[in-house]
Amino acid sequence: MFGRISNPWVRGPERPDHQREEHPVRKIQRLAGIGVMAAATLALAACGGTAAPASSPAASAPMAAPMTSAAAAADTGVTTNADVFGPACSQLPQGDAPGSLNNMGPQPVATAASTNPLLTTLVTAVKAVPGLPDTLNNTQGITVFAPYNGAFDAVQKQIGAPAFQGLLKDTNKLGGLLSYHVVGQRYDAKGLVAAGETTELAGGNLTIGGTADAPTITDGQGNTAKVLCGNIPTSNATVFVIDRVLMPKS
């Protein structure tokens, strides 16, 4: 269900074509273009509903020493700990522990997700695609819809373990599917609902409904995901943990 690399926006001395570093957004789009439709075909059976975590409490976790919401500039999609919401937020570690809001906030998105206990399957999938963690970490101003572990469990149950393991091993298909969960613009929940629709780096759109307190995300197959923990801040992205793996239109 994410640095050592030089700033991709700054031009350095001209290098031969085979040595030039690919822009992060173009790299995600290339990965997506190779495999997203194949991934949709393979995972089409996974369009059934998924349940929220069994122990999802009604209130999000208390935040340790949050920044004020006023510190986040309007219309940039940047959030703070005080903006985080959702029934599964209380399952995050507290204080400054790895995976806590305080710990994830200063880190780029793939690095931050690697410590989030709700996202271990997603992190495994992202790491399976060569270069994708670094690309996500170095792409600025993005929104990530991050399926929680149970969403991937549901996909495996519906398409079968062999097909699911095959998807994890096929980096072209997997890269395309994961890129369908990344938006090239940074949104908070209020901005998502106001936009009503987002365009994914994989191509294709998602429809946003609900309210800023309880947004919904409808994929290309017409299936709707709910937000389990939203407005999670990282240094380069706003993250929404969702209860479904999103599928592009076939």
N, C-alpha and C positions, 0 to 999 in steps of 0.2 A: 503497500500500500505503500536527499531526496528531493589563506590558500596559497596553496602553492602556485596556482596557475596565475599568470599575469592578467591584468585587467583587459578583458576582450574588447573594451570600447576604445582603447588607446592604440593608435597605430605606431608601430616601431619601424625599424629599417626593413626595407623590402627583402623578402626571402623567396626562394623558389617555391612554386605552387605546392609541391609535395611536403614542404615544411611549414606552410602557413596554418595557424591555429584557427579552427572553425569557430564561428560565432556561436555562443551557447544556444540561442533561440533557434538558429538554423539547424544546429545539430539535433535538437529535440524534434524539429519538424521532419528532418531526414529520417530519423529513426521511426517516427510515426508513419511517414509515407510508405516505408518499406513494409510495415507489418500490421497496420491497424485493421484493415478489412479482413485479413486472414484471422486475426485474433477474434474479431467479432463473429466470424463464421464458426470458429471452434467453440467459442464460449456462449453461443446463442442460447443454449439450454439453461444458462445460468441466470436467466432473466426473472426467475421467481423471487419472492420476497425473502428478506432476511430479518431475523429478530434482533432487537437491541440487546446489549450485554445483559446477562441474567441479573446482575447485581447493580444495574444502572440506577443510582439514587436520583431523587428529584432535584437536588441542588448541586451546583458546581462546587469545586473545592475552594476552601478559603485561600486567599492569595497572600503570600508573604511579601510585604513591602512593595506593593505595586506602584508603578508609575501612574500619574494622573492621566485620564483620557485626554485632557487638553493638550498633553504633550504630543499627541499624534495629530499630524496635520490633516485638516479636512480634505476629503475627496482623494486621498492618496491610498486608502485601503490599509494604512498602517494602524495596528492595534496595540494595546497594552494589556497587561495582566488583568486590569480592572474590566476589560471588555469581554473577557472569555465567558462563555455560557454553554450550557448543555448538561444533560443528565449523566454523562459519563466522565465529566471533568474531574469529579471527586476521586476517580480511579488513578489519576496521575500522582506520582510521588510528590511529596510536599517539601517546602523550604527550598534548599539549594541542591537537593539530591538529583542525581542524573535522571532525566526525564521529567523533572518538575518544570513549571513555567519559568521560574527564575533561571534555571539551567539552560532551557531551550532558547529563550529569547535572544541572547547575544550570538547564537550560532546560526550558520546557514541551514537551509531547510533539510537537506538530506542528512547532515550531521545531527541536527536536532531530532529528527524522526528516529534515528538509530537508537536513541535512549528512551523513546516513548513506549511504554508497555502495551499500549493499544495497537501498535503498528508493527509488530515483529515480523509478520508475514509479508507485509508491504515492503519493509526494509530488505528482506531476503530477496524479493522479486527485483527491486531496484538495483541491488548489488549484482544481480545475475546479468544485467545488461552492461556490457563494457562501456565505461566512460559516463554512464548516466548519473551516478552520484555527483561527480565533479561538475557535470553540466548543470544539474539542478542547483548545486551550491553556488555556481558562478553566474547564474541568470538572475538579474535584478528585477524586482517589482512584479512578482508572479503570485497567483493564487493556486493552491494545491488542495484538491479534494482527495482525502486519504481514507480509503476503506479500512475499517478496523478488522482485526483478525477473524472475527466471526463471519464477515462478508466473504472472505476467501474460503472459509470452511464450507459455506453454502455453495459456492461455485464448484468446489471439489466434489461435494455430495451429488450435485445435479449433473455434472458432466462425467463423473467417474474419476477415480484416482489416476488411472493411466493417462487419460487425456489431460488432466490437470498437471501432472508431472511433466508431460510433454510440452505443455505451454510454458512452464517455468524454464525448460531447457532450450526452447526456441527463442533466442534473443530478439529476432526480428519481430515475431508476433507479440512477444511480451513488451518490447519497447514501444510498439504502436499502441497497445492497450493502455499502458501506463501513461503515455503522453496524452491520452484522451482525458486524463484527470488533471491536466495542467492548463491554466489560463494565462495568457501572456500579459495580463494586466492585474494589478493588485487590487483586491476588493476586500472590504469588511462586509459583515452580514447586511448592514443597511444598504451599502452600495450594490451588493448582489441583487437584493430584492428590487431596488430602484432600476437596475439595468434590465431585469426581466429575462435576459438571455446572455450567455457568454459563448465566445468562440474559442475552441480548444486548440492547443498547439498541434494536435494530431489532425486538425480539420474537423468539421462537424460542430454542432452546437449543443448546448445544454440549456434547458428552460428552468428558470428560477421562479419559485412561487413561495407562498406562505408569507410570513412576516419576518422582520429583523430579529425577533426573539425566537422564531422557529421556522427558518427557511427550509425549503425543499428543493431538490435538484432532480429534474426529469431528463433521462438520457435519450439517445436516439432511438431506442427500442420502445420508448413510452413508459419505462419503469421509473418509479420515483424513490429517491433516497432521502432519508432524514438526517439531520445533523445531530451527532452524539456529543460532540464538543467542538465549538466553533470559535472563530476569531483568535486562534492561537498565534501569537506573534513569534516570528523568527527574524533573523537579521535581513533576509531578502524576500520573505514570502509570508502571506497569511494562510494558515492551514485550517481546514474544516475536516474533522474526522467524521466519516459518514458510515451508514449501516449497509451499504450496497456497493458492489463493484459495478461501475458505470459501463454501459455497452454502447458502442457507436451504431448508427443506423446501417443495416446490412445492404 
